[in-house]
Amino acid sequence: MWPDGLSVYPPLLLAVLLLHRLLPLPDAYHPLTALRFLCRQLGNKVNPDPNRPRQQLYISGTLALLVFCLPFIALGYALYAVSELPYALDALLLYLSLDWQNQRGQAMLVQQQLQAGQLSLARQSAKPLLLRQCQTLSAMGLSKAVIESLVLRASTSLIGVLCYFLLGAGLAAFSYRLLLLVQQQWNCKLPTYRYFGRPAAMLIRLLNTPPQLLCILILAIQHGIKRCYHQARQPRLNINLLSFWLLGCASVALQRSLGGPVYYQQPKISRSRLTQRHEPEAADIAGAAKMLAFMQGLLLLLLLAFGLLQWVLTLR
């Protein structure tokens, strides 16, 4: 019998994370892969002409977001209404919302190919992780891009999913992951979705605030608040504020330069450069993965400590 006053969700989260680490669903069989395909198809159908009036694109993007997300969220809610095992359903939805191990594995593959001198092959392998154009990236530029992608994806598709699971159980985690998927497929950095994808981008930017702030806080405490603060005070150009702070903390933690100009199917976009003494190289991809794994472990320890403290207080 489960102790009164002790939440079941922290140990349930740990169990699902362990299962995800040991038995991650391959991309070919992951439901998120099918959802990405459906989302792209819907975007192509509803947004055939990106040159329409801006207001019309905003309305189309909002309606398409609702049409795509609401049926899946409603289906999840209906399953809870008839399920006799709500905690099992919570665990299943969390497991289906996680694909971090696949993203990490893809980044490690890019690192191996770069270290083997297979730059062209590494560019191809990096495409699932990157929105920017990869064809002209050097080995250093590709390493930097993959590191940035890992840091930003960890804060959302891993830490964000876990945060919303603790806040609202499996349905909240799945809903957040679904919205994040839509924002990534209709990314407003691309000219095609510049205005059509803006509603999804605004919503997910708001939802990303708690997990990204949590990641920023942990990295800053671990690697020096003063150094991270100094990095964050640099001029910000064409980078979301929280992403800028997060990449700044990651730059300090890895002691590698991040940021700089990018290409998104259009002429060069200048971005803030987070300067350190050294430029990133292939081996730093593994360093970034280790840094993120340590951050995840620290968060889980804090979570367990908080759950146990809450239980102890209920015993008094």
Rosetta silent file (secondary structure, phi, psi, omega in degrees, C-alpha in Angstrom):
SEQUENCE: MWPDGLSVYPPLLLAVLLLHRLLPLPDAYHPLTALRFLCRQLGNKVNPDPNRPRQQLYISGTLALLVFCLPFIALGYALYAVSELPYALDALLLYLSLDWQNQRGQAMLVQQQLQAGQLSLARQSAKPLLLRQCQTLSAMGLSKAVIESLVLRASTSLIGVLCYFLLGAGLAAFSYRLLLLVQQQWNCKLPTYRYFGRPAAMLIRLLNTPPQLLCILILAIQHGIKRCYHQARQPRLNINLLSFWLLGCASVALQRSLGGPVYYQQPKISRSRLTQRHEPEAADIAGAAKMLAFMQGLLLLLLLAFGLLQWVLTLR
SCORE:     score description
SCORE:     0.000 S_00000001
   1 L     0.000  135.881 -176.319    0.000    0.000    0.000 S_00000001
   2 L   -75.399  135.265 -177.756    1.318    3.427   -0.982 S_00000001
   3 L   -61.309  138.069  176.783    2.120    5.732    2.000 S_00000001
   4 L   -65.416  139.115  177.647   -0.399    8.509    2.600 S_00000001
   5 L    87.624  -10.119  179.185    0.921   11.966    1.759 S_00000001
   6 L  -100.924  117.611 -177.279    3.662   10.690   -0.578 S_00000001
   7 L   -65.425  139.952  179.859    3.007   11.621   -4.209 S_00000001
   8 L   -81.697  -16.119 -170.991    3.144    8.752   -6.670 S_00000001
   9 H   -71.963  -40.245  176.711    4.307   10.955   -9.541 S_00000001
  10 H   -58.394  -50.018  177.473    8.032   11.412   -8.711 S_00000001
  11 H   -66.281  -31.114  176.688    8.755    7.638   -8.517 S_00000001
  12 H   -65.318  -42.088  177.256    6.510    7.073  -11.541 S_00000001
  13 H   -60.544  -44.238  179.614    8.510    9.681  -13.458 S_00000001
  14 H   -62.774  -40.246  179.868   11.778    7.991  -12.462 S_00000001
  15 H   -64.486  -42.915  179.853   10.498    4.591  -13.581 S_00000001
  16 H   -67.696  -39.412  177.242    9.423    5.923  -16.985 S_00000001
  17 H   -61.440  -40.989  177.974   12.738    7.755  -17.421 S_00000001
  18 H   -64.014  -42.979  177.372   14.616    4.534  -16.687 S_00000001
  19 H   -62.842  -41.492  179.328   12.476    2.658  -19.211 S_00000001
  20 H   -64.416  -34.827  179.587   13.048    5.410  -21.782 S_00000001
  21 H   -73.084  -40.071 -176.879   16.800    5.197  -21.224 S_00000001
  22 H   -82.640  -37.777 -176.650   16.966    1.407  -21.450 S_00000001
  23 L  -132.304   66.683  177.761   14.283    0.832  -24.114 S_00000001
  24 L   -70.113  144.467  176.514   13.734    4.009  -26.141 S_00000001
  25 L   -71.156  128.478  175.861   11.265    3.740  -28.989 S_00000001
  26 L   -61.793  151.763 -178.877   13.083    3.902  -32.356 S_00000001
  27 H   -56.579  -36.904 -176.865   12.155    6.898  -34.493 S_00000001
  28 H   -64.169  -24.643 -177.715   10.610    4.627  -37.122 S_00000001
  29 H  -113.831    3.763 -176.752    8.065    3.311  -34.582 S_00000001
  30 L   -81.140  132.432  178.035    7.648    6.385  -32.391 S_00000001
  31 H   -56.991  -29.820  179.689    4.178    8.008  -32.481 S_00000001
  32 H   -63.936  -29.314  177.451    5.831   11.440  -32.566 S_00000001
  33 H   -65.159  -44.403  177.259    7.282   10.586  -35.993 S_00000001
  34 H   -65.415  -38.650  179.135    3.796    9.972  -37.382 S_00000001
  35 H   -66.171  -36.345  176.385    2.523   13.138  -35.709 S_00000001
  36 H   -62.221  -42.692  179.134    5.323   15.166  -37.308 S_00000001
  37 H   -62.788  -46.770  179.080    4.320   13.846  -40.721 S_00000001
  38 H   -61.373  -39.133 -179.513    0.645   14.669  -40.134 S_00000001
  39 H   -65.492  -43.242  177.855    1.572   18.139  -38.900 S_00000001
  40 H   -63.294  -41.367  179.655    3.678   18.876  -41.987 S_00000001
  41 H   -63.364  -43.401  178.377    0.896   17.647  -44.263 S_00000001
  42 H   -63.400  -41.965  178.621   -1.664   19.841  -42.514 S_00000001
  43 H   -61.066  -42.649  179.130    0.678   22.827  -42.732 S_00000001
  44 H   -64.852  -33.929 -177.207    1.182   22.317  -46.466 S_00000001
  45 H   -78.071  -41.253 -175.027   -2.562   22.040  -47.020 S_00000001
  46 H   -85.170  -22.262 -177.161   -3.690   24.975  -44.867 S_00000001
  47 L  -122.145   61.986 -176.932   -0.757   27.244  -45.740 S_00000001
  48 L   -73.484  -24.588 -176.473   -0.307   26.844  -49.513 S_00000001
  49 L  -130.163  100.564 -179.606    0.581   30.524  -50.064 S_00000001
  50 L   -72.438   -2.502 -179.992    2.794   32.236  -47.453 S_00000001
  51 L   -93.726    7.274  175.929    2.365   35.551  -49.293 S_00000001
  52 L   -66.404  166.688  178.985   -1.240   35.998  -48.174 S_00000001
  53 L   -55.155  144.312 -174.695   -2.092   38.944  -45.870 S_00000001
  54 H   -57.743  -43.711 -178.075   -0.425   38.670  -42.481 S_00000001
  55 H   -63.026  -38.172  178.613   -3.679   38.737  -40.510 S_00000001
  56 H   -65.457  -37.471  178.205   -5.106   35.918  -42.596 S_00000001
  57 H   -67.677  -37.640  176.452   -1.997   33.825  -41.935 S_00000001
  58 H   -61.094  -45.653 -179.054   -2.309   34.447  -38.186 S_00000001
  59 H   -64.892  -44.581  179.368   -5.933   33.260  -38.237 S_00000001
  60 H   -61.559  -41.678  179.565   -5.097   30.215  -40.375 S_00000001
  61 H   -64.508  -39.202  179.168   -2.208   29.307  -38.078 S_00000001
  62 H   -66.718  -46.366 -179.782   -4.386   29.565  -34.971 S_00000001
  63 H   -65.071  -40.358  179.021   -7.185   27.461  -36.449 S_00000001
  64 H   -64.520  -37.589  177.102   -4.740   24.858  -37.770 S_00000001
  65 H   -60.972  -44.541  179.446   -3.135   24.617  -34.326 S_00000001
  66 H   -66.960  -43.097 -178.708   -6.527   23.940  -32.754 S_00000001
  67 H   -62.570  -36.721 -178.133   -7.563   21.474  -35.460 S_00000001
  68 H   -77.650  -43.413 -170.106   -4.366   19.474  -35.027 S_00000001
  69 H   -85.586  -42.026 -171.364   -4.040   19.457  -31.235 S_00000001
  70 H   -59.281  -42.027  179.554   -7.564   19.388  -29.822 S_00000001
  71 H   -60.356  -40.362 -179.936   -8.609   15.944  -31.167 S_00000001
  72 H   -69.285  -39.219  178.266   -5.549   14.241  -29.643 S_00000001
  73 H   -67.174  -40.992  178.077   -5.965   16.055  -26.324 S_00000001
  74 H   -64.219  -37.536  177.488   -9.678   15.200  -26.266 S_00000001
  75 H   -63.785  -42.684  177.337   -8.854   11.553  -26.991 S_00000001
  76 H   -61.884  -42.110  178.788   -6.432   11.495  -24.068 S_00000001
  77 H   -63.292  -40.662  179.490   -9.037   13.041  -21.783 S_00000001
  78 H   -65.294  -36.338  177.659  -11.611   10.458  -22.888 S_00000001
  79 H   -63.595  -37.626  176.897   -9.184    7.629  -22.130 S_00000001
  80 H   -64.650  -35.109 -177.251   -8.812    8.913  -18.573 S_00000001
  81 H   -66.013  -28.317 -176.925  -12.595    8.952  -18.201 S_00000001
  82 H  -108.453   -6.893 -175.573  -12.865    5.221  -18.943 S_00000001
  83 L   -78.145  137.507  173.620   -9.513    3.994  -17.614 S_00000001
  84 L   -93.776   -4.593  179.973   -9.379    1.933  -14.434 S_00000001
  85 L  -128.698   71.528 -175.889   -5.597    2.428  -14.265 S_00000001
  86 H   -61.734  -34.350  179.873   -5.022    6.196  -14.477 S_00000001
  87 H   -68.945  -35.766  175.734   -1.422    5.960  -13.239 S_00000001
  88 H   -65.009  -38.032  177.245   -0.600    3.414  -15.940 S_00000001
  89 H   -67.527  -38.642  174.529   -2.088    5.792  -18.503 S_00000001
  90 H   -57.284  -47.318 -179.042    0.009    8.620  -17.039 S_00000001
  91 H   -63.286  -40.722 -179.795    3.134    6.502  -17.452 S_00000001
  92 H   -64.440  -46.002 -179.484    2.223    5.548  -21.019 S_00000001
  93 H   -64.046  -38.153  177.052    1.581    9.147  -22.092 S_00000001
  94 H   -65.171  -44.234 -179.834    4.857   10.280  -20.538 S_00000001
  95 H   -60.625  -40.974 -179.803    6.758    7.477  -22.264 S_00000001
  96 H   -73.755  -16.972  179.692    5.214    8.382  -25.622 S_00000001
  97 H   -87.627  -10.162 -175.970    6.076   12.055  -25.072 S_00000001
  98 L  -100.544  129.052  171.098    9.800   11.370  -24.639 S_00000001
  99 L  -140.009   24.066 -176.834   12.229   11.072  -27.543 S_00000001
 100 H   -63.547  -38.601 -178.440   15.314   12.631  -25.946 S_00000001
 101 H   -62.631  -34.619  177.596   17.405    9.452  -26.166 S_00000001
 102 H   -67.574  -41.794  179.071   16.910    9.388  -29.940 S_00000001
 103 H   -65.617  -42.668  178.359   18.001   13.021  -30.253 S_00000001
 104 H   -63.405  -42.978  178.602   21.029   12.413  -28.055 S_00000001
 105 H   -61.927  -37.773  177.747   21.937    9.304  -30.050 S_00000001
 106 H   -65.067  -40.026  177.917   21.723   11.275  -33.294 S_00000001
 107 H   -64.568  -39.936  178.045   24.070   13.910  -31.878 S_00000001
 108 H   -65.670  -33.458  176.484   26.551   11.214  -30.824 S_00000001
 109 H   -64.989  -41.764  177.167   26.417    9.800  -34.360 S_00000001
 110 H   -60.744  -42.242  179.312   27.313   13.232  -35.755 S_00000001
 111 H   -61.102  -46.242 -179.582   30.244   13.407  -33.353 S_00000001
 112 H   -60.321  -41.438 -179.185   31.557    9.992  -34.423 S_00000001
 113 H   -69.039  -37.455  176.673   31.333   10.936  -38.097 S_00000001
 114 H   -65.099  -42.819 -179.993   33.100   14.251  -37.537 S_00000001
 115 H   -67.740  -23.260  176.524   35.908   12.553  -35.624 S_00000001
 116 L   -87.950    1.368  179.597   36.238   10.066  -38.498 S_00000001
 117 L    79.246   15.392 -178.245   36.591   12.954  -40.972 S_00000001
 118 L   -96.700   70.337 -173.726   33.219   12.222  -42.643 S_00000001
 119 H   -64.617  -44.377 -179.199   31.986   15.814  -42.806 S_00000001
 120 H   -61.958  -42.387  178.609   29.453   15.313  -45.624 S_00000001
 121 H   -67.117  -37.857  178.431   27.916   12.320  -43.868 S_00000001
 122 H   -64.311  -37.241  177.242   27.842   14.231  -40.573 S_00000001
 123 H   -61.838  -41.839  178.491   25.950   17.075  -42.253 S_00000001
 124 H   -65.444  -42.058 -178.877   23.307   14.614  -43.429 S_00000001
 125 H   -67.360  -26.911 -177.576   23.032   13.008  -39.992 S_00000001
 126 H   -80.542  -14.231 -174.674   22.632   16.412  -38.331 S_00000001
 127 L   -58.112  -39.790  177.666   19.617   17.436  -40.424 S_00000001
 128 L   -63.202  -20.030 -177.984   16.986   15.898  -38.070 S_00000001
 129 L   -94.291  -19.304 -168.460   18.446   18.003  -35.244 S_00000001
 130 L  -119.919  142.179  173.073   18.896   21.303  -37.072 S_00000001
 131 L   -89.142  -32.560 -175.430   16.607   23.824  -38.718 S_00000001
 132 L   -69.898  164.355  176.150   19.445   25.793  -40.302 S_00000001
 133 L   -70.036  135.856 -175.646   21.114   24.927  -43.591 S_00000001
 134 L  -107.156  -13.625 -167.270   23.875   22.349  -43.116 S_00000001
 135 L   -61.050  -31.932 -174.684   25.392   22.083  -46.599 S_00000001
 136 L  -107.176    6.037 -177.682   28.097   24.709  -46.094 S_00000001
 137 L   -71.041  136.440  172.606   28.838   24.231  -42.383 S_00000001
 138 L   -76.722  175.059  177.560   32.433   23.502  -41.424 S_00000001
 139 H   -61.033  -40.961  177.958   33.278   20.863  -38.818 S_00000001
 140 H   -66.284  -44.582  179.736   33.472   23.593  -36.176 S_00000001
 141 H   -63.660  -38.140  178.974   30.192   25.185  -37.308 S_00000001
 142 H   -68.992  -40.556  177.218   28.419   21.828  -37.326 S_00000001
 143 H   -60.609  -44.374  179.709   29.717   20.987  -33.844 S_00000001
 144 H   -62.618  -44.336 -178.756   28.489   24.348  -32.564 S_00000001
 145 H   -63.007  -41.871 -179.392   25.071   23.917  -34.192 S_00000001
 146 H   -67.927  -38.978  177.432   24.581   20.425  -32.730 S_00000001
 147 H   -62.193  -46.617  178.768   25.618   21.603  -29.251 S_00000001
 148 H   -60.289  -42.999  179.712   23.137   24.490  -29.390 S_00000001
 149 H   -62.699  -43.639  179.310   20.401   22.138  -30.585 S_00000001
 150 H   -60.034  -45.702 -177.638   21.101   19.648  -27.783 S_00000001
 151 H   -62.990  -47.644 -177.236   20.981   22.348  -25.105 S_00000001
 152 H   -69.584  -39.217  179.727   17.745   23.907  -26.354 S_00000001
 153 H   -68.556  -37.592  178.719   16.044   20.562  -27.014 S_00000001
 154 H   -61.966  -37.168 -177.841   16.992   19.214  -23.587 S_00000001
 155 H   -70.236  -21.383 -176.822   15.356   22.215  -21.910 S_00000001
 156 H  -111.530  -61.389 -173.998   12.073   21.607  -23.728 S_00000001
 157 H   -73.967  -10.283  173.864   11.594   18.059  -25.031 S_00000001
 158 H  -113.917  -68.830 -176.714   13.108   16.564  -21.863 S_00000001
 159 H   -63.599  -40.410  179.171   13.003   18.955  -18.891 S_00000001
 160 H   -61.842  -45.564  178.782    9.854   20.679  -20.156 S_00000001
 161 H   -61.480  -42.853  179.998    7.983   17.397  -20.568 S_00000001
 162 H   -65.299  -40.671  179.055    9.040   16.265  -17.083 S_00000001
 163 H   -61.220  -46.213 -177.300    7.995   19.575  -15.519 S_00000001
 164 H   -73.997  -23.736  172.215    4.528   19.476  -17.042 S_00000001
 165 H   -64.778  -43.164  179.712    4.138   15.825  -16.068 S_00000001
 166 H   -69.708  -29.985 -179.423    4.697   16.805  -12.436 S_00000001
 167 H   -80.100  -35.542 -173.438    2.349   19.773  -12.777 S_00000001
 168 H  -143.744   20.516  176.892   -0.514   18.040  -14.570 S_00000001
 169 H    67.968 -162.224 -170.661    0.252   14.318  -14.993 S_00000001
 170 H   -63.382  -39.260 -177.344    0.413   12.467  -18.300 S_00000001
 171 H   -66.372  -38.062  178.151   -2.127   14.492  -20.248 S_00000001
 172 H   -65.767  -42.567  179.046   -0.346   17.779  -19.477 S_00000001
 173 H   -63.584  -43.990 -179.886    3.022   16.335  -20.551 S_00000001
 174 H   -66.484  -41.067  179.469    1.565   14.948  -23.772 S_00000001
 175 H   -62.647  -43.952  177.858   -0.287   18.194  -24.563 S_00000001
 176 H   -61.841  -44.608 -179.047    2.882   20.227  -24.052 S_00000001
 177 H   -65.064  -34.327  178.159    4.900   17.846  -26.251 S_00000001
 178 H   -66.322  -44.793  177.753    2.235   18.045  -28.939 S_00000001
 179 H   -63.976  -39.070  178.096    2.325   21.854  -28.941 S_00000001
 180 H   -63.916  -39.651  178.063    6.124   21.776  -29.025 S_00000001
 181 H   -61.854  -43.896  179.173    6.010   19.438  -32.023 S_00000001
 182 H   -61.938  -44.861  179.876    3.682   21.812  -33.895 S_00000001
 183 H   -61.161  -37.935 -179.432    5.948   24.777  -33.161 S_00000001
 184 H   -71.598  -36.324 -179.134    8.977   22.865  -34.459 S_00000001
 185 H   -77.106  -31.995  177.879    7.243   21.747  -37.665 S_00000001
 186 L  -109.143   50.291 -173.109    5.775   25.200  -38.384 S_00000001
 187 L   -66.513  124.276 -175.208    8.833   27.100  -37.219 S_00000001
 188 L   -74.849   -0.185  171.324    8.366   30.814  -37.843 S_00000001
 189 L   -74.363  -20.954  177.193   12.113   31.202  -38.528 S_00000001
 190 L   -84.396  138.790 -178.778   11.390   29.674  -41.941 S_00000001
 191 H   -55.505  -35.667 -177.715    9.965   32.096  -44.544 S_00000001
 192 H   -62.339  -34.640 -175.490    7.101   29.690  -45.330 S_00000001
 193 H  -113.198   20.534 -174.127    5.827   29.768  -41.734 S_00000001
 194 L   -54.683  -43.900  179.746    6.952   33.257  -40.722 S_00000001
 195 L  -106.168  -33.751  179.989    3.410   34.374  -39.843 S_00000001
 196 L   -61.938  -38.425 -178.576    1.478   31.105  -40.064 S_00000001
 197 L   -86.877   -0.142 -176.298    3.598   29.569  -37.299 S_00000001
 198 H   -63.774  -42.108  178.628    3.550   32.646  -35.056 S_00000001
 199 H   -58.405  -44.614  178.155    0.541   31.585  -32.880 S_00000001
 200 H   -64.471  -38.476 -179.432    2.179   28.242  -32.028 S_00000001
 201 H   -65.225  -41.441 -179.613    5.506   29.991  -31.395 S_00000001
 202 H   -66.081  -40.671 -179.640    3.958   32.524  -29.001 S_00000001
 203 H   -67.307  -45.207 -176.846    2.140   29.820  -27.040 S_00000001
 204 H   -72.650  -28.048  175.610    5.137   27.520  -26.722 S_00000001
 205 H   -62.759  -39.618  177.125    7.400   30.428  -25.777 S_00000001
 206 H   -66.400  -44.679 -178.597    5.131   31.048  -22.807 S_00000001
 207 H   -69.814  -26.507  179.720    5.037   27.352  -21.859 S_00000001
 208 H   -75.818  -13.866 -173.584    8.818   27.032  -22.212 S_00000001
 209 H   -58.420  -51.687 -178.533    9.444   29.732  -19.614 S_00000001
 210 H   -60.663  -50.355 -178.401    9.368   27.551  -16.430 S_00000001
 211 H   -65.913  -36.156 -179.721   11.605   24.694  -17.677 S_00000001
 212 H   -70.067  -38.551  176.176   14.093   27.010  -19.365 S_00000001
 213 H   -63.169  -38.193  178.042   14.366   29.221  -16.291 S_00000001
 214 H   -63.305  -43.679  178.258   14.963   26.099  -14.206 S_00000001
 215 H   -64.736  -42.024  178.478   17.765   24.968  -16.535 S_00000001
 216 H   -60.497  -44.857 -178.322   19.318   28.451  -16.523 S_00000001
 217 H   -62.291  -45.404 -178.338   19.246   28.561  -12.727 S_00000001
 218 H   -64.686  -45.521 -179.914   20.891   25.150  -12.326 S_00000001
 219 H   -65.212  -38.528 -179.541   23.652   25.855  -14.861 S_00000001
 220 H   -66.258  -43.441  178.814   24.320   29.291  -13.372 S_00000001
 221 H   -65.277  -40.131 -176.052   24.611   27.939   -9.820 S_00000001
 222 H   -71.585  -37.886 -171.435   26.789   25.046  -10.947 S_00000001
 223 H  -113.601    7.405  174.335   29.191   26.988  -13.177 S_00000001
 224 L   112.635  106.598 -178.857   29.240   30.452  -11.630 S_00000001
 225 H   -62.993  -41.507 -177.248   26.421   32.971  -11.367 S_00000001
 226 H   -62.794  -45.031  179.964   28.763   35.908  -11.919 S_00000001
 227 H   -66.005  -40.606  178.594   30.250   34.487  -15.131 S_00000001
 228 H   -67.090  -38.641  178.070   26.821   33.536  -16.490 S_00000001
 229 H   -64.022  -41.712  178.006   25.453   36.977  -15.615 S_00000001
 230 H   -61.734  -41.094  178.805   28.352   38.635  -17.438 S_00000001
 231 H   -65.996  -38.494 -178.300   27.657   36.493  -20.495 S_00000001
 232 H   -69.932  -19.529 -179.296   23.936   37.312  -20.382 S_00000001
 233 L   -82.562   -3.767  176.970   24.681   41.058  -20.399 S_00000001
 234 L   -67.963  154.047 -179.727   26.163   40.891  -23.889 S_00000001
 235 L   -57.231  134.270 -178.523   24.063   42.484  -26.669 S_00000001
 236 L  -102.834  129.090 -178.074   21.247   40.173  -27.768 S_00000001
 237 L  -138.830  118.057  174.016   20.433   39.953  -31.476 S_00000001
 238 L    57.612   34.004  171.974   17.855   37.662  -33.126 S_00000001
 239 L  -134.742  132.699  174.630   17.761   35.146  -30.258 S_00000001
 240 L   -52.926  142.628 -172.173   14.844   34.621  -27.889 S_00000001
 241 H   -56.334  -51.688 -177.587   15.690   36.038  -24.439 S_00000001
 242 H   -67.615  -36.251  176.064   15.506   32.773  -22.481 S_00000001
 243 H   -64.768  -37.427  177.485   17.299   30.850  -25.233 S_00000001
 244 H   -63.138  -46.522  177.838   20.013   33.525  -25.170 S_00000001
 245 H   -62.786  -43.126 -178.201   20.437   33.170  -21.415 S_00000001
 246 H   -64.802  -44.886  178.169   20.426   29.372  -21.637 S_00000001
 247 H   -66.536  -32.779  175.824   23.019   29.281  -24.414 S_00000001
 248 H   -63.130  -43.868  177.410   25.075   31.814  -22.468 S_00000001
 249 H   -65.233  -39.617  178.234   25.118   29.527  -19.428 S_00000001
 250 H   -65.886  -37.487  177.492   25.974   26.542  -21.635 S_00000001
 251 H   -62.142  -42.224  177.262   28.798   28.532  -23.224 S_00000001
 252 H   -66.004  -43.350 -177.638   30.218   29.282  -19.776 S_00000001
 253 H   -63.065  -41.911 -177.741   29.790   25.657  -18.649 S_00000001
 254 H   -88.763  -14.341 -175.463   31.548   24.218  -21.711 S_00000001
 255 L    56.917   42.891  178.613   33.983   27.140  -22.081 S_00000001
 256 E  -133.039  145.113  178.684   33.223   27.159  -25.801 S_00000001
 257 L   -70.837  138.912  176.124   31.919   29.931  -28.065 S_00000001
 258 E  -131.693  176.908 -179.615   28.307   29.588  -29.213 S_00000001
 259 E    79.660 -163.759 -177.817   25.912   31.686  -31.277 S_00000001
 260 L   104.449  175.191 -174.399   26.836   33.577  -34.421 S_00000001
 261 L   -66.048  152.249  178.151   25.180   33.947  -37.860 S_00000001
 262 E  -138.859  164.232  175.587   22.889   31.271  -39.324 S_00000001
 263 L  -121.371  124.539  176.110   21.088   30.538  -42.597 S_00000001
 264 L  -120.382   74.938  179.652   17.397   29.529  -42.583 S_00000001
 265 L    53.790   33.114 -178.819   16.554   29.016  -46.279 S_00000001
 266 L  -165.791  177.840  178.490   17.324   32.688  -46.864 S_00000001
 267 L   -56.211  163.251 -174.465   20.208   35.183  -46.661 S_00000001
 268 L   -55.182  135.786  175.261   22.402   35.171  -43.589 S_00000001
 269 E  -108.177  120.252  178.736   20.775   36.123  -40.275 S_00000001
 270 L   -75.440  136.180  176.361   23.119   37.782  -37.811 S_00000001
 271 L  -130.815  161.271  176.114   22.864   36.531  -34.229 S_00000001
 272 L   -59.489  144.231  177.159   24.595   37.370  -30.995 S_00000001
 273 E  -109.596  123.032  179.702   27.931   35.647  -30.523 S_00000001
 274 E   -95.779   97.397 -167.223   28.646   34.196  -27.083 S_00000001
 275 L   -88.187  133.887  170.519   32.415   34.354  -27.041 S_00000001
 276 L  -129.420 -179.667 -175.834   34.745   32.114  -25.062 S_00000001
 277 L   -69.236  -30.165 -174.975   38.444   31.384  -25.348 S_00000001
 278 E  -122.327  149.959  172.398   37.957   28.272  -27.502 S_00000001
 279 L   -87.817  151.525 -178.845   35.749   27.340  -30.450 S_00000001
 280 L   -70.384  153.217  174.016   33.749   24.090  -30.210 S_00000001
 281 L  -134.502  178.305 -172.792   34.944   20.859  -31.785 S_00000001
 282 L   -57.502  -41.106 -177.612   33.428   17.410  -32.264 S_00000001
 283 H   -62.515  -22.601 -178.961   34.451   16.121  -28.833 S_00000001
 284 H   -72.851  -16.232  174.976   32.497   18.949  -27.197 S_00000001
 285 H   -63.246  -44.658  176.385   29.219   17.371  -28.365 S_00000001
 286 H   -65.117  -36.315  176.699   29.810   14.565  -25.867 S_00000001
 287 H   -61.813  -40.471  177.731   30.776   17.194  -23.290 S_00000001
 288 H   -65.744  -40.885  178.794   27.456   18.950  -23.813 S_00000001
 289 H   -62.614  -40.508  178.030   25.579   15.643  -23.471 S_00000001
 290 H   -65.875  -40.941  178.051   27.378   14.917  -20.174 S_00000001
 291 H   -59.997  -43.385 -179.159   26.597   18.420  -18.896 S_00000001
 292 H   -70.273  -35.539  177.089   22.910   17.942  -19.698 S_00000001
 293 H   -64.917  -39.879  177.892   22.865   14.464  -18.124 S_00000001
 294 H   -65.063  -41.305  178.307   24.329   15.900  -14.919 S_00000001
 295 H   -62.351  -42.442  177.772   21.718   18.673  -14.952 S_00000001
 296 H   -62.426  -44.554  178.899   18.948   16.090  -15.401 S_00000001
 297 H   -62.086  -39.883  178.578   20.314   13.981  -12.546 S_00000001
 298 H   -64.880  -40.535  177.470   20.504   16.996  -10.248 S_00000001
 299 H   -62.228  -40.704 -179.751   16.906   17.901  -11.058 S_00000001
 300 H   -67.144  -38.394  176.565   15.772   14.369  -10.253 S_00000001
 301 H   -63.811  -42.827  177.262   17.607   14.415   -6.921 S_00000001
 302 H   -62.436  -38.851  178.798   15.970   17.727   -6.031 S_00000001
 303 H   -63.016  -46.362  179.065   12.624   16.272   -7.033 S_00000001
 304 H   -63.526  -41.648  179.677   13.077   13.229   -4.797 S_00000001
 305 H   -62.833  -41.366  179.326   14.243   15.392   -1.896 S_00000001
 306 H   -65.328  -42.468  179.398   11.211   17.649   -2.268 S_00000001
 307 H   -63.255  -42.171  178.683    8.841   14.667   -2.405 S_00000001
 308 H   -67.055  -39.135  177.995   10.357   13.085    0.705 S_00000001
 309 H   -62.897  -42.479  178.350   10.276   16.407    2.569 S_00000001
 310 H   -61.609  -39.827  179.751    6.610   16.839    1.684 S_00000001
 311 H   -67.197  -43.333  179.560    5.885   13.319    2.962 S_00000001
 312 H   -61.166  -40.653 -179.459    7.781   13.884    6.225 S_00000001
 313 H   -65.871  -31.017  179.230    5.857   17.102    6.858 S_00000001
 314 H   -73.796  -18.116 -179.866    2.547   15.269    6.405 S_00000001
 315 H   -77.331  -18.432 -176.994    3.538   12.782    9.133 S_00000001
 316 L   -76.804    0.000    0.000    3.649   15.481   11.799 S_00000001
